[in-house]
Amino acid sequence: MKNLNLCIITLLISLFIVSCESNPCDDGYTELDNGVCVPDYVAGIEKNNNLENVFYHSKYGAITFKNGNWYDTENLIIENKKLQF
C-alpha cells in the first residue's frame, strides 16, 4: 500500500511538472507582458503582408511595422540596419 501511494504521488507530481509550461506561445512566438503572443522578428518579415504588424525583437522588445518603417514601444523609428542580428 505504501508503494502504491508513493507511485501515485510520483505520477501526479510528474504530470503537474510536465503540464506547467513556462511559455504558452508556439515556437517562433514570444509572450509580451500583457499576455499576447506575437511572432518573433526575422529579417525580411516586413515583406509578408499576411502577418499582423506587431513582432518581438530580442533587443527592442515589441516592435511594429507600419507605413514602411519599424517602430519601438515609444513609437520611435528603428533603422532597418539596427534590426539585423
C-alpha positions as YAML, in Angstrom:
chain: A
units: angstrom
residues:
- id: 1
  name: MET
  ca: [0.00, 0.00, 0.00]
- id: 2
  name: LYS
  ca: [2.87, 2.32, 0.82]
- id: 3
  name: ASN
  ca: [4.46, 1.65, -2.57]
- id: 4
  name: LEU
  ca: [1.17, 2.28, -4.37]
- id: 5
  name: ASN
  ca: [0.73, 5.64, -2.63]
- id: 6
  name: LEU
  ca: [4.32, 6.57, -3.43]
- id: 7
  name: CYS
  ca: [3.80, 5.66, -7.10]
- id: 8
  name: ILE
  ca: [0.57, 7.67, -7.32]
- id: 9
  name: ILE
  ca: [2.18, 10.71, -5.70]
- id: 10
  name: THR
  ca: [5.19, 10.47, -8.01]
- id: 11
  name: LEU
  ca: [2.92, 10.16, -11.04]
- id: 12
  name: LEU
  ca: [0.84, 13.18, -10.02]
- id: 13
  name: ILE
  ca: [3.91, 15.32, -9.41]
- id: 14
  name: SER
  ca: [5.36, 14.28, -12.78]
- id: 15
  name: LEU
  ca: [2.14, 15.16, -14.60]
- id: 16
  name: PHE
  ca: [1.97, 18.52, -12.85]
- id: 17
  name: ILE
  ca: [5.56, 19.40, -13.80]
- id: 18
  name: VAL
  ca: [5.07, 18.36, -17.42]
- id: 19
  name: SER
  ca: [1.82, 20.31, -17.77]
- id: 20
  name: CYS
  ca: [3.30, 23.57, -16.42]
- id: 21
  name: GLU
  ca: [4.87, 25.10, -19.49]
- id: 22
  name: SER
  ca: [6.59, 28.44, -18.91]
- id: 23
  name: ASN
  ca: [5.89, 29.78, -22.41]
- id: 24
  name: PRO
  ca: [2.30, 29.35, -23.63]
- id: 25
  name: CYS
  ca: [3.22, 30.56, -27.12]
- id: 26
  name: ASP
  ca: [4.04, 28.36, -30.10]
- id: 27
  name: ASP
  ca: [7.57, 28.12, -31.49]
- id: 28
  name: GLY
  ca: [8.54, 31.32, -33.27]
- id: 29
  name: TYR
  ca: [6.32, 33.44, -30.98]
- id: 30
  name: THR
  ca: [7.10, 35.32, -27.76]
- id: 31
  name: GLU
  ca: [4.70, 36.31, -24.99]
- id: 32
  name: LEU
  ca: [4.60, 40.02, -24.18]
- id: 33
  name: ASP
  ca: [3.95, 41.42, -20.68]
- id: 34
  name: ASN
  ca: [0.25, 41.77, -21.49]
- id: 35
  name: GLY
  ca: [0.00, 38.03, -22.25]
- id: 36
  name: VAL
  ca: [-0.29, 38.37, -26.03]
- id: 37
  name: CYS
  ca: [1.83, 36.07, -28.20]
- id: 38
  name: VAL
  ca: [3.50, 37.86, -31.12]
- id: 39
  name: PRO
  ca: [5.71, 36.43, -33.86]
- id: 40
  name: ASP
  ca: [9.47, 36.76, -33.45]
- id: 41
  name: TYR
  ca: [11.17, 39.25, -35.79]
- id: 42
  name: VAL
  ca: [13.01, 37.70, -38.72]
- id: 43
  name: ALA
  ca: [14.85, 39.85, -41.27]
- id: 44
  name: GLY
  ca: [12.63, 40.34, -44.30]
- id: 45
  name: ILE
  ca: [9.40, 39.56, -42.45]
- id: 46
  name: GLU
  ca: [8.01, 43.01, -43.32]
- id: 47
  name: LYS
  ca: [7.56, 41.75, -46.89]
- id: 48
  name: ASN
  ca: [4.91, 39.25, -45.74]
- id: 49
  name: ASN
  ca: [1.65, 41.18, -45.57]
- id: 50
  name: ASN
  ca: [-0.32, 38.17, -44.30]
- id: 51
  name: LEU
  ca: [1.09, 38.59, -40.79]
- id: 52
  name: GLU
  ca: [-0.03, 41.04, -38.14]
- id: 53
  name: ASN
  ca: [2.15, 44.12, -37.72]
- id: 54
  name: VAL
  ca: [3.47, 43.52, -34.15]
- id: 55
  name: PHE
  ca: [6.59, 41.39, -33.68]
- id: 56
  name: TYR
  ca: [9.06, 40.58, -30.90]
- id: 57
  name: HIS
  ca: [12.70, 41.61, -31.33]
- id: 58
  name: SER
  ca: [15.32, 40.30, -28.89]
- id: 59
  name: LYS
  ca: [16.91, 43.75, -28.49]
- id: 60
  name: TYR
  ca: [13.93, 46.13, -28.86]
- id: 61
  name: GLY
  ca: [11.09, 44.01, -27.46]
- id: 62
  name: ALA
  ca: [7.71, 44.59, -29.15]
- id: 63
  name: ILE
  ca: [8.17, 46.33, -32.49]
- id: 64
  name: THR
  ca: [5.54, 47.44, -35.00]
- id: 65
  name: PHE
  ca: [5.76, 47.67, -38.79]
- id: 66
  name: LYS
  ca: [3.64, 50.43, -40.29]
- id: 67
  name: ASN
  ca: [3.96, 52.76, -43.26]
- id: 68
  name: GLY
  ca: [7.19, 51.05, -44.34]
- id: 69
  name: ASN
  ca: [9.01, 51.70, -41.03]
- id: 70
  name: TRP
  ca: [9.68, 49.77, -37.82]
- id: 71
  name: TYR
  ca: [8.67, 51.44, -34.54]
- id: 72
  name: ASP
  ca: [9.57, 50.58, -30.94]
- id: 73
  name: THR
  ca: [7.21, 50.76, -27.97]
- id: 74
  name: GLU
  ca: [7.90, 54.50, -27.62]
- id: 75
  name: ASN
  ca: [6.78, 54.99, -31.25]
- id: 76
  name: LEU
  ca: [10.31, 55.91, -32.38]
- id: 77
  name: ILE
  ca: [11.52, 54.72, -35.80]
- id: 78
  name: ILE
  ca: [14.12, 51.95, -35.71]
- id: 79
  name: GLU
  ca: [16.51, 51.86, -38.66]
- id: 80
  name: ASN
  ca: [16.41, 48.57, -40.60]
- id: 81
  name: LYS
  ca: [20.16, 48.07, -40.22]
- id: 82
  name: LYS
  ca: [19.81, 48.19, -36.40]
- id: 83
  name: LEU
  ca: [17.29, 45.35, -36.50]
- id: 84
  name: GLN
  ca: [19.76, 42.93, -38.06]
- id: 85
  name: PHE
  ca: [21.32, 40.46, -35.67]
...
